[in-house]
């Protein structure tokens, strides 16, 4: 199973980015898919997750700004990030059920 994250980059405060995580080797249908992030000197933290049935959970710091979604036909999970803040700067990782992880994509929020 491989997860390929993409879509990171440099964005100004208040801007938006959409991350993608393409899964190969297994169907993400009915699996819990999540996004985590890790900033320098900090522990990895949950950003958002979507359960097999479609229910969603978000970290407190991103509620109302980030939206997780998935396209089972494309075997891809997305993270739409809006109203970005400098404190959102981190490496973002996608995961399938906590068992498989992508390589991470850097998001930098700075003016």
DRENDO-1510 file (C-alpha; in Angstrom, 1 decimal, always signed):
<recs>
REC; n; res; u; v; w
REC; 1; UNK; +0.0; +0.0; +0.0 .
REC; 2; UNK; +1.3; +3.4; -0.9 .
REC; 3; UNK; +0.0; +6.9; -0.2 .
REC; 4; UNK; +1.2; +9.8; -2.2 .
REC; 5; UNK; +0.5; +13.3; -0.7 .
REC; 6; UNK; +0.7; +16.4; -2.9 .
REC; 7; UNK; -0.5; +20.0; -3.0 .
REC; 8; UNK; +1.6; +21.6; -0.4 .
REC; 9; UNK; +3.4; +24.9; -0.9 .
REC; 10; UNK; +3.9; +28.5; +0.2 .
REC; 11; UNK; +0.7; +30.5; +0.8 .
REC; 12; UNK; +0.0; +33.9; +2.4 .
REC; 13; UNK; -2.0; +34.1; +5.6 .
REC; 14; UNK; -5.7; +34.0; +4.9 .
REC; 15; UNK; -5.1; +31.9; +1.7 .
REC; 16; UNK; -6.2; +28.4; +0.8 .
REC; 17; UNK; -4.6; +25.2; -0.3 .
REC; 18; UNK; -6.0; +21.8; -1.3 .
REC; 19; UNK; -3.9; +18.7; -0.4 .
REC; 20; UNK; -4.4; +15.4; -2.1 .
REC; 21; UNK; -3.5; +11.9; -1.0 .
REC; 22; UNK; -3.6; +9.2; -3.7 .
REC; 23; UNK; -3.8; +5.7; -2.5 .
REC; 24; UNK; -2.5; +2.7; -4.4 .
REC; 25; UNK; -2.4; -1.0; -3.5 .
REC; 26; UNK; -5.6; -0.9; -1.5 .
REC; 27; UNK; -9.1; +0.6; -1.7 .
REC; 28; UNK; -9.8; +3.4; +0.7 .
REC; 29; UNK; -13.4; +2.5; +0.7 .
REC; 30; UNK; -14.7; +1.8; +4.2 .
REC; 31; UNK; -11.3; +2.7; +5.7 .
REC; 32; UNK; -10.6; +5.5; +8.1 .
REC; 33; UNK; -8.5; +8.1; +6.3 .
REC; 34; UNK; -6.7; +10.9; +8.1 .
REC; 35; UNK; -4.4; +13.9; +7.8 .
REC; 36; UNK; -1.9; +14.7; +10.5 .
REC; 37; UNK; +0.7; +17.4; +10.7 .
REC; 38; UNK; +4.0; +18.0; +12.4 .
REC; 39; UNK; +5.6; +21.3; +13.0 .
REC; 40; UNK; +9.3; +21.7; +13.9 .
REC; 41; UNK; +9.8; +20.8; +17.5 .
REC; 42; UNK; +6.3; +19.7; +18.0 .
REC; 43; UNK; +4.5; +16.4; +18.2 .
REC; 44; UNK; +2.5; +15.0; +15.3 .
REC; 45; UNK; -1.2; +16.0; +15.7 .
REC; 46; UNK; -4.4; +15.0; +14.1 .
REC; 47; UNK; -5.8; +17.5; +11.6 .
REC; 48; UNK; -8.8; +15.7; +10.3 .
REC; 49; UNK; -10.1; +12.2; +9.7 .
REC; 50; UNK; -13.0; +10.7; +7.8 .
REC; 51; UNK; -14.4; +7.3; +8.7 .
REC; 52; UNK; -15.6; +4.6; +6.4 .
REC; 53; UNK; -19.2; +5.6; +6.9 .
REC; 54; UNK; -18.3; +9.2; +6.1 .
REC; 55; UNK; -18.3; +10.8; +9.6 .
REC; 56; UNK; -15.6; +13.5; +10.0 .
REC; 57; UNK; -13.5; +14.7; +12.9 .
REC; 58; UNK; -11.3; +17.7; +13.1 .
REC; 59; UNK; -8.6; +19.0; +15.4 .
REC; 60; UNK; -9.8; +21.9; +17.5 .
REC; 61; UNK; -7.3; +24.3; +15.9 .
REC; 62; UNK; -8.7; +23.7; +12.4 .
REC; 63; UNK; -12.4; +23.4; +12.9 .
REC; 64; UNK; -14.4; +25.6; +10.6 .
REC; 65; UNK; -11.4; +26.2; +8.4 .
REC; 66; UNK; -10.4; +22.8; +7.0 .
REC; 67; UNK; -12.5; +20.2; +5.2 .
REC; 68; UNK; -11.7; +16.6; +4.6 .
REC; 69; UNK; -13.3; +14.7; +1.8 .
REC; 70; UNK; -12.6; +11.6; -0.3 .
REC; 71; UNK; -13.3; +10.3; -3.8 .
REC; 72; UNK; -13.6; +6.5; -3.6 .
REC; 73; UNK; -13.6; +6.2; -7.4 .
REC; 74; UNK; -10.3; +8.0; -7.6 .
REC; 75; UNK; -9.0; +6.4; -4.4 .
REC; 76; UNK; -8.0; +9.8; -3.2 .
REC; 77; UNK; -8.6; +11.8; +0.0 .
REC; 78; UNK; -8.4; +15.6; +0.1 .
REC; 79; UNK; -7.9; +18.3; +2.6 .
REC; 80; UNK; -9.2; +21.7; +1.7 .
REC; 81; UNK; -7.5; +24.3; +3.9 .
REC; 82; UNK; -8.9; +27.8; +4.1 .
REC; 83; UNK; -8.2; +30.9; +6.2 .
REC; 84; UNK; -4.6; +29.6; +6.7 .
REC; 85; UNK; -2.6; +31.0; +9.6 .
REC; 86; UNK; +1.2; +31.0; +10.1 .
REC; 87; UNK; +0.7; +28.4; +12.9 .
REC; 88; UNK; -0.7; +26.0; +10.2 .
REC; 89; UNK; +2.9; +25.7; +8.9 .
REC; 90; UNK; +3.9; +22.1; +9.1 .
REC; 91; UNK; +4.6; +18.9; +7.2 .
REC; 92; UNK; +1.2; +17.3; +6.5 .
REC; 93; UNK; +0.9; +13.5; +6.3 .
REC; 94; UNK; -2.0; +11.3; +5.2 .
REC; 95; UNK; -2.7; +8.0; +6.7 .
REC; 96; UNK; -4.8; +5.0; +6.1 .
REC; 97; UNK; -6.1; +3.7; +9.4 .
REC; 98; UNK; -2.9; +4.7; +11.1 .
REC; 99; UNK; -1.2; +1.7; +9.4 .
REC; 100; UNK; +0.1; +3.3; +6.3 .
REC; 101; UNK; +1.5; +6.7; +5.9 .
REC; 102; UNK; +2.4; +9.0; +3.0 .
REC; 103; UNK; +5.7; +10.8; +2.7 .
REC; 104; UNK; +4.4; +14.2; +3.8 .
REC; 105; UNK; +4.0; +17.5; +2.0 .
REC; 106; UNK; +5.2; +20.8; +3.3 .
REC; 107; UNK; +2.8; +23.6; +3.9 .
REC; 108; UNK; +4.2; +27.0; +4.7 .
REC; 109; UNK; +2.0; +30.0; +5.6 .
REC; 110; UNK; +3.9; +33.2; +5.5 .
REC; 111; UNK; +3.8; +36.7; +4.1 .
</recs>
